[in-house]
Amino acid sequence: MPALLDEGFRVLRYNQYGRGLSDRPKVEYDRALYGKQLHELLDSLGIHEPVDLLGHSFGALIAVRFTAHNPLRVRKLVLHSPMIDKLSNTTGYTLSRMPVVGRFLTRVLLMPLAIKRAKALLHPLENSDQYLSAFNRQIRYKGFEHSLYSMLTTDAMDDHSEYYAALGEQDREIALVWGTEDNNISRTMVDTIRSLVPQAHYYEIDGAGHSPNLESPEVFNEIIIKFLTRTVSAPPAHQADSTEPGGTDHRLNGV
């Protein structure tokens, strides 16, 4: 966010319902809810001109679906470590959907797994204590467990291939960023997305994991700024570049 502000961008970031300090309504956390939240947020702030959307992981699903349904409201789309359906580790996803005992298993198994996963992702970061403190604070609010359980048992994380395919039919600039050490989003998932959105500019950051924006911020910020300011055709000197049909293929060293 600071890097974008320094370049003169106006930046809006928000927490999904059920996360951070946003409300935790007792409703179904499905695709419609997350799309409605973003739509109403933009409307309430009087933002009606096309915006650049940046979505990370599950947030990418929200951005993809929103863009597919509201093509005139989005200028450029940035997807980093994007999901296309459920995470590659499907144990929790399957357990939560078991009849009768699913909610109980969410409480006794998935909540601890979610905490363990978050800590594993955040621990290597320079500001890990700060991030972990914020994460630990949010999970204590009433409604967090319900939001997690509902997200796993509705259509929120089901296959989004149709929405990616819809993007592939749009005349829109799209950036796809992925770290080679991402243990959540597999290369197979990324390859599937690239086949559905062939015009996407692909940026692969060697050595980065699921959060390249935090793990390799200088490289990541350079990618985003160049893409949003329409200079993607001029990659940095340390970048190996080869052009593929429909888009560009960039591989960078994230170390």
Helices and strands as residue ranges (DSSP letters): H 2-6, H 31-44, E 51-56, H 58-69, G 71-73, E 74-80, H 91-96, H 102-105, I 106-110, H 111-122, H 128-138, H 144-153, H 161-168, E 174-179, H 187-196, E 201-206, H 212-215, H 217-228, E 240-244, E 247-253
